[in-house]
Amino acid sequence: MGGTEHLTVRREGATLVLTLNRPDARNALSLPMLVGLYDGWLEADADDEIRSIVLTGAGGSFCAGMDLKALAGNGMAGEHYRDRLGADPDLHWKAMLRHHRPRKPVIAAVEGYCVAGGTEILQGTDIRVAGQSATFGLFEVRRGLFPIGGSTVRLQRQIPRTHALEMLLTGRPYTAEEAARIGLIGHVVPDGTALGKALEIAERINACGPLAVEAVKTSVYETAELTEADGLAAELTRGWPVFDTADAKEGARAFAEKRPPVYKRA
């Protein structure tokens, strides 16, 4: 199990929990954090015992975006990871889920600040839970910057365009209740309980057939921009083979026998 000084990794049953761990900087993105994130996505992809991922932050914040002090030329922690960037110049975009989509469902558990790069990473997750005092927003234009983590493309596909443009062009903060109202997040829970709710959702996912879960997630994303006719055809191609798996047969037997299924990814 991996991890770095700014990214902790632990297992909760079949769930891999990745925690952004730089609370003194509201978990602003650093090189060690990005390396740890990417390694975490790869670990989840490679380990069939992992069926879901929860992404959260330490110290009452999710992620306050890029380390602007480093961007201003004051250096970034973790220079000893610089060789990882040299070997894979795309690593930071993969870490931020811009250029990588994990096979397993990713659930965000947000407390506190989830702004700028934090909101950009959020858009790469699948299910989103937030504490009621969480703050969201894309502040880049206020600082003369561009939200290049994918927001000008993804946000308008995830929430109505009028809301996406307001968020992108004003750079204002959004409460958790407002973020839920426009569809950016799915659950608002009492402060301090977002991780617990995310793990509860993960457990429900973990109890389902893993091959079916992964196929459903893949189908949702790969058909998102297709016409309805093309999407339905692609869905059959992706979904029909699931019915021939041992997992599908186990699910049917368990239902008939009124017992919990035992899936083996077969």
C-alpha positions in Angstrom: 0.0 0.0 0.0 1.4 3.3 -1.1 1.1 6.9 0.1 3.4 9.9 0.5 3.9 12.6 3.1 0.9 14.5 1.7 -1.4 11.5 0.8 -2.3 8.7 3.1 -3.8 5.4 2.0 -5.7 2.9 4.0 -8.2 0.1 3.5 -11.7 0.0 4.9 -12.8 -3.5 3.9 -13.1 -3.5 0.1 -12.8 0.3 -0.1 -9.5 2.2 -0.6 -9.5 5.5 1.3 -7.2 8.2 -0.1 -6.8 11.2 2.2 -5.3 14.5 1.0 -3.0 15.1 4.0 -1.6 18.6 4.1 -4.0 20.3 6.6 -1.8 23.2 7.4 -2.3 24.4 3.8 -5.9 23.3 3.5 -4.6 20.4 1.5 -3.4 22.5 -1.4 -2.0 20.4 -4.1 1.7 19.5 -3.9 4.0 17.2 -5.8 3.9 14.5 -3.1 0.1 14.7 -3.0 -0.2 14.4 -6.8 2.2 11.4 -6.9 0.3 9.8 -4.0 -3.0 10.3 -5.7 -1.9 8.8 -9.0 -0.3 5.8 -7.3 -3.6 5.4 -5.4 -5.7 5.3 -8.6 -3.3 2.7 -10.0 -3.4 0.6 -6.9 -7.2 0.5 -7.0 -7.2 -0.4 -10.7 -4.7 -3.2 -10.2 -6.2 -4.8 -7.0 -9.4 -6.8 -7.7 -10.1 -6.9 -3.9 -10.7 -3.2 -4.0 -14.2 -2.5 -5.2 -14.5 1.3 -4.5 -12.5 4.3 -3.6 -13.2 7.2 -1.2 -11.3 10.4 -1.7 -11.3 12.8 1.3 -9.1 15.4 3.0 -7.5 15.7 6.5 -8.0 18.5 9.0 -11.5 19.6 8.0 -10.7 20.6 4.4 -10.9 18.8 1.1 -8.6 20.7 -1.2 -7.9 24.4 -1.6 -6.4 24.0 -5.1 -2.9 24.5 -6.4 -0.2 25.7 -4.1 -0.1 29.3 -5.3 3.1 30.1 -3.4 4.9 27.4 -5.4 3.2 28.8 -8.6 4.6 32.2 -7.7 8.1 30.7 -7.7 8.7 30.0 -4.0 9.3 26.3 -4.6 7.2 23.2 -4.1 7.6 20.6 -1.5 8.7 17.1 -2.5 11.4 17.9 -5.1 12.6 14.3 -4.6 9.5 13.2 -6.6 10.6 15.3 -9.6 11.9 12.3 -11.4 8.4 10.9 -11.5 7.2 13.9 -13.4 10.2 13.5 -15.7 9.3 9.9 -16.4 5.6 10.8 -16.9 5.0 14.5 -17.7 1.2 13.8 -17.7 1.3 12.5 -14.1 -0.3 15.6 -12.5 -3.3 15.5 -14.9 -3.8 11.8 -14.2 -3.6 12.4 -10.5 -6.3 15.1 -10.8 -8.5 12.7 -12.8 -8.2 14.9 -15.9 -6.5 12.2 -18.0 -7.3 9.1 -16.0 -10.6 7.4 -15.0 -10.3 4.6 -12.4 -12.2 1.4 -13.1 -13.7 1.5 -9.6 -16.3 4.0 -8.4 -14.8 7.1 -6.8 -16.8 8.7 -4.0 -15.7 12.2 -2.7 -16.2 13.0 1.0 -15.9 16.8 1.3 -15.5 18.9 4.4 -14.5 22.5 4.4 -12.8 24.0 1.4 -13.2 22.3 -2.0 -12.2 25.2 -4.3 -10.2 25.8 -7.4 -8.2 22.6 -8.1 -10.3 20.9 -5.4 -13.5 21.5 -7.4 -11.7 20.4 -10.5 -10.7 17.1 -9.0 -14.3 16.8 -7.7 -15.6 16.7 -11.3 -13.5 13.6 -11.9 -15.3 11.7 -9.1 -18.5 9.7 -9.5 -20.5 10.2 -6.3 -20.1 13.3 -4.0 -21.0 13.9 -0.4 -20.4 17.1 1.5 -20.6 18.5 5.0 -23.1 21.3 5.3 -20.3 23.9 5.9 -18.3 22.9 2.8 -17.4 25.6 0.3 -17.1 25.1 -3.5 -16.0 27.3 -6.3 -13.6 27.9 -9.2 -11.7 31.0 -8.1 -9.1 31.0 -11.0 -10.5 34.0 -12.9 -10.3 36.2 -9.8 -6.6 35.5 -9.8 -6.1 36.0 -13.5 -5.8 32.2 -14.0 -7.6 29.6 -16.1 -9.2 26.5 -14.6 -7.2 24.1 -16.8 -8.0 21.0 -14.8 -10.9 20.3 -17.1 -13.7 22.6 -15.7 -14.5 24.5 -18.9 -15.3 21.1 -20.5 -16.7 19.0 -17.7 -18.7 21.4 -15.6 -21.2 22.2 -18.4 -21.8 18.5 -18.9 -22.4 17.9 -15.2 -24.6 20.9 -14.3 -26.8 23.2 -16.3 -24.7 25.5 -18.5 -26.0 28.7 -16.9 -24.8 27.5 -13.5 -21.5 26.3 -15.0 -20.8 29.7 -16.6 -21.7 31.6 -13.5 -19.3 29.5 -11.4 -16.5 29.8 -14.0 -16.9 33.5 -14.8 -17.6 35.0 -11.4 -15.2 32.9 -9.3 -17.6 33.2 -6.3 -17.9 30.7 -3.5 -20.8 28.2 -3.3 -22.3 26.7 -0.2 -22.9 22.9 0.0 -26.7 23.5 -0.2 -26.3 25.6 -3.4 -23.9 23.1 -4.9 -26.4 20.3 -4.2 -29.2 22.4 -5.7 -27.4 22.9 -9.0 -26.4 19.2 -9.1 -22.6 19.5 -8.4 -22.9 17.2 -5.3 -25.4 14.6 -4.4 -25.6 14.6 -0.6 -25.3 17.3 2.1 -24.8 15.9 5.6 -23.9 17.3 9.0 -20.3 18.6 9.3 -17.9 15.9 10.2 -20.0 13.0 8.8 -19.1 13.2 5.1 -16.6 10.4 5.3 -19.0 8.2 7.2 -21.7 8.7 4.6 -19.2 8.1 1.7 -18.1 4.8 3.3 -21.8 3.8 3.7 -22.3 4.4 0.0 -19.1 2.5 -0.7 -20.3 -0.5 1.3 -23.5 -0.6 -0.7 -21.4 -0.6 -3.9 -19.1 -3.2 -2.5 -22.0 -5.6 -1.9 -22.9 -5.5 -5.6 -21.3 -7.6 -8.4 -18.0 -6.0 -9.1 -17.9 -6.9 -12.8 -21.4 -5.4 -13.2 -20.4 -2.2 -11.3 -17.4 -1.6 -13.4 -19.3 -2.3 -16.7 -22.1 0.1 -15.6 -19.6 2.9 -14.7 -17.8 2.4 -18.0 -21.0 2.4 -20.0 -22.2 5.7 -18.4 -19.1 7.5 -19.4 -18.5 6.1 -22.8 -22.0 6.7 -24.0 -22.4 10.2 -22.5 -21.7 12.1 -25.7 -23.2 9.6 -28.1 -26.6 9.8 -29.8 -29.3 7.8 -28.1 -29.2 5.1 -30.9 -25.4 4.8 -30.7 -25.4 4.9 -26.9 -28.0 2.0 -26.8 -25.9 0.0 -29.2 -22.8 0.6 -27.1 -24.6 -0.3 -23.9 -25.6 -3.7 -25.3 -21.9 -4.4 -26.3 -20.7 -3.4 -22.9 -23.6 -4.9 -20.8 -24.6 -8.2 -22.5 -21.4 -10.1 -21.6 -22.0 -9.4 -17.9 -25.0 -11.9 -18.1 -22.6 -14.7 -19.0 -20.4 -14.3 -15.9 -20.2 -16.5 -12.8 -21.1 -13.4 -10.8 -24.4 -13.0 -12.6 -25.2 -16.6 -12.0 -24.3 -16.2 -8.3 -26.5 -13.1 -8.1 -29.5 -15.1 -9.4 -28.8 -18.1 -7.1 -28.5 -15.8 -4.1 -31.7 -14.1 -4.9 -33.6 -17.4 -5.3 -32.1 -18.7 -2.0 -32.7 -15.5 -0.2 -29.1 -15.0 0.9 -26.4 -12.4 0.4 -24.4 -13.1 -2.8 -20.7 -14.0 -2.7 -19.1 -12.5 -5.8 -15.7 -13.6 -7.1 -15.2 -11.4 -10.2 -15.7 -14.3 -12.6 
